[in-house]
Amino acid sequence: MQSASKTVTTTRDMRWVYLLQDIEAQVRRRAYELYEQRGKKDGHHLEDWLQAESELLRQGRNIQSPNSTFNSVELAMISAFPMK
């Protein structure tokens, strides 16, 4: 049987998972747009992905997290160095 605090932590963690999946989807869409703008020429997938990430971070828009609002740079730091 799970304790209440364990359930709350799991729910909070799942919200982060959904948030990060949404950000990944935004990057994926933008990277595909860049691929299309290049005339769908293969061989630039990493460049397109990194440019899409960079654009998202430069926008600096606020992203609502489960407990507070972070800008995209702070969110990138959080996802790069997750709490253990």
Buried (B, 14 or more C-beta within 10 A) or exposed (E): EEEEEEEEEEEEEEBBEEBBEEBEEBBEEBBBEBBEEEEEEEEEEEEBBEBBBEBBBEEEEEBEBEEEEBEBEBBBEBEEEEEE
